[in-house]
Amino acid sequence: MDDHQLSKALSYYLRHAPHELGLQLQAGGWVEQNDLLQKLKLEGIQATPEDLERVTRTSDKQRFALDGTRIRANQGHSVPVDLELQPQVPPALLYHGTPRTSLASILKEGLHKGKRHHVHLSPDPQTAVQVGQRRGQPVILTIQAGKMHQQGHPFYCSENGVWLTDRVPPQFLQAPPASS
C-alpha cells in the first residue's frame, strides 16, 4: 500500500469510522498504534509503525500526530471525540475556502460545522485555496476571527495549525468581489 492510500485509510478510520475496525478513540482522539495496525491487517491493509511515522511526517496537511505508541487524527472528526484542545486567541483574520456554488447560502446563514465537530479555518489564503478547490472553483472567505473572539466565540488551534470554531455567523464573513 502506498502512502497516499494509507493516509486515506487513516483519515477514514481515525476521523469517521473507528468502530468499523473495532477501535474506540481514547481521550484526545488517540488509539494505540499496535491496535490500529492489527485491525488494519484484518482489513487487508499491511502497514508498519515506520509507515505510520512516515505518513504522519510527510503528510502535506499534517492530519495525524504521533505520541509515543499512539496515533490520532488532528481534526476533522465526524464521530464523538474530545480532542482536549484549549481555547486560544486567534489571529485577527482567518480564511475559509469553499466552492463558489456554496457562497450564497454561506453569506446568508454563515459557516456551520455540519457533521464535523468544528468549522475549519486556515491561517492563510493559500491553504484555504487548497481546501476550497477540492469540490470545484474555490472562493476564499475572510473571517474576522479577532472580532468574533472579542464577542465571545471560542477558537481552538489543532496541532497542525488548523483553526477551529463552532460556527461563523454571517456578519463576520467577507467574500471577495463578485468579479474574483
C-alpha positions as CSV (number, residue, x, y, z in Angstrom):
1,M,0.0,0.0,0.0
2,D,1.4,3.4,-0.9
3,D,1.5,6.3,1.5
4,H,-1.4,8.1,-0.2
5,Q,-3.7,5.1,0.2
6,L,-2.6,4.6,3.8
7,S,-3.2,8.3,4.6
8,K,-6.8,7.9,3.1
9,A,-7.4,4.8,5.2
10,L,-6.1,6.5,8.4
11,S,-8.3,9.6,7.7
12,Y,-11.3,7.4,7.3
13,Y,-10.8,5.1,10.3
14,L,-9.4,7.7,12.7
15,R,-11.8,10.5,11.9
16,H,-15.0,8.8,10.8
17,A,-15.2,5.1,11.4
18,P,-13.0,3.8,14.2
19,H,-15.9,1.5,15.1
20,E,-15.6,-0.3,11.8
21,L,-12.2,-1.5,13.0
22,G,-13.4,-2.2,16.5
23,L,-11.4,0.7,17.8
24,Q,-12.5,3.2,20.5
25,L,-10.9,6.7,20.4
26,Q,-9.2,7.5,23.8
27,A,-9.2,11.0,25.3
28,G,-7.6,13.3,22.8
29,G,-8.6,11.1,19.9
30,W,-5.7,8.7,20.4
31,V,-5.5,5.0,19.6
32,E,-2.6,2.6,20.2
33,Q,-0.6,2.1,17.1
34,N,-0.3,-1.6,17.6
35,D,-4.1,-2.0,18.0
36,L,-4.6,0.1,14.8
37,L,-2.0,-1.9,12.8
38,Q,-3.6,-5.2,13.9
39,K,-7.1,-4.1,13.0
40,L,-5.9,-2.7,9.6
41,K,-4.2,-6.0,8.9
42,L,-7.6,-7.8,9.4
43,E,-8.9,-5.4,6.7
44,G,-6.1,-6.4,4.3
45,I,-4.1,-3.2,4.9
46,Q,-0.5,-4.0,5.6
47,A,1.4,-1.2,7.5
48,T,4.2,-0.9,10.0
49,P,5.0,1.6,12.7
50,E,7.6,3.0,10.3
51,D,4.8,3.5,7.7
52,L,2.7,5.4,10.2
53,E,5.6,7.6,11.2
54,R,6.4,8.4,7.6
55,V,2.8,9.2,6.6
56,T,2.5,11.4,9.7
57,R,5.8,13.2,9.0
58,T,5.3,13.7,5.2
59,S,1.6,14.4,5.1
60,D,1.1,17.8,3.4
61,K,-1.8,18.6,5.6
62,Q,-0.3,17.2,8.8
63,R,-3.5,15.4,9.5
64,F,-2.1,13.0,12.0
65,A,0.0,13.1,15.2
66,L,2.1,10.5,17.0
67,D,2.6,10.4,20.7
68,G,5.0,7.6,21.7
69,T,2.9,4.5,20.9
70,R,-0.3,6.3,20.0
71,I,-1.6,8.0,16.8
72,R,-4.5,10.3,16.2
73,A,-6.1,12.5,13.6
74,N,-5.6,16.2,14.5
75,Q,-9.1,17.3,13.5
76,G,-12.0,16.7,11.1
77,H,-13.8,14.0,13.1
78,S,-17.4,13.1,12.5
79,V,-17.5,10.7,15.4
80,P,-17.7,11.9,19.0
81,V,-14.3,12.7,20.4
82,D,-12.8,15.2,22.8
83,L,-9.5,16.4,21.3
84,E,-8.7,18.1,24.5
85,L,-8.0,21.4,22.7
86,Q,-7.8,24.5,24.8
87,P,-9.3,27.8,23.8
88,Q,-6.9,30.2,22.1
89,V,-6.8,33.8,20.9
90,P,-7.0,33.6,17.1
91,P,-5.3,36.0,14.7
92,A,-7.4,39.0,13.5
93,L,-8.2,37.3,10.2
94,L,-8.6,33.6,9.2
95,Y,-9.7,32.2,5.9
96,H,-12.1,29.5,4.6
97,G,-12.1,28.0,1.1
98,T,-15.4,26.9,-0.3
99,P,-16.8,26.1,-3.7
100,R,-18.4,29.1,-5.4
101,T,-21.7,27.2,-5.6
102,S,-22.0,27.3,-1.8
103,L,-21.3,31.1,-1.5
104,A,-24.8,32.5,-1.5
105,S,-26.1,30.2,1.3
106,I,-22.9,30.8,3.4
107,L,-23.2,34.5,3.1
108,K,-26.9,34.2,4.3
109,E,-26.5,31.6,7.0
110,G,-22.8,31.7,7.9
111,L,-20.5,28.7,8.2
112,H,-21.8,25.7,10.1
113,K,-19.8,22.6,11.2
114,G,-22.3,20.2,9.7
115,K,-21.5,16.6,10.7
116,R,-18.0,17.6,11.9
117,H,-17.0,18.9,15.3
118,H,-16.0,22.3,14.2
119,V,-15.7,24.7,11.3
120,H,-12.2,24.6,9.9
121,L,-10.4,27.8,9.2
122,S,-7.0,28.4,7.6
123,P,-4.3,30.8,8.8
124,D,-3.5,31.9,5.3
125,P,-5.4,32.3,2.0
126,Q,-3.1,29.8,0.1
127,T,-4.2,27.0,2.4
128,A,-7.8,28.0,2.0
129,V,-7.5,27.8,-1.8
130,Q,-6.2,24.2,-1.5
131,V,-9.1,23.2,0.7
132,G,-11.7,25.0,-1.4
133,Q,-10.6,23.6,-4.7
134,R,-11.3,20.0,-3.7
135,R,-15.0,20.5,-4.7
136,G,-15.0,23.0,-7.5
137,Q,-13.9,26.5,-8.2
138,P,-12.9,28.0,-4.8
139,V,-13.9,31.2,-3.2
140,I,-11.9,32.4,-0.3
141,L,-13.8,33.9,2.5
142,T,-12.1,36.2,5.0
143,I,-13.2,35.6,8.6
144,Q,-13.0,38.4,11.2
145,A,-11.8,36.0,13.8
146,G,-10.4,38.7,16.2
147,K,-13.8,40.4,16.3
148,M,-15.6,37.0,16.8
149,H,-13.3,36.2,19.7
150,Q,-13.9,39.6,21.3
151,Q,-17.6,38.9,21.2
152,G,-17.2,35.5,23.0
153,H,-16.8,33.0,20.2
154,P,-14.2,30.3,21.3
155,F,-11.4,29.3,18.9
156,Y,-9.1,26.3,19.1
157,C,-5.9,25.6,17.1
158,S,-5.2,22.0,16.2
159,E,-1.7,20.5,16.3
160,N,-1.4,21.1,12.5
161,G,-2.3,24.8,12.6
162,V,-6.0,24.5,11.5
163,W,-8.2,26.9,13.5
164,L,-11.5,25.5,14.7
165,T,-14.7,27.2,15.9
166,D,-18.3,26.1,16.3
167,R,-19.7,28.4,13.7
168,V,-19.1,31.6,11.9
169,P,-22.1,34.0,11.8
170,P,-22.5,35.8,8.5
171,Q,-21.6,39.2,9.9
172,F,-18.0,38.0,10.4
173,L,-17.6,36.8,6.8
174,Q,-16.2,38.8,3.9
175,A,-16.4,37.5,0.4
176,P,-14.2,38.7,-2.5
177,P,-15.8,41.0,-5.0
178,A,-18.0,39.1,-7.5
179,S,-15.5,39.5,-10.3
180,S,-12.9,37.5,-8.4
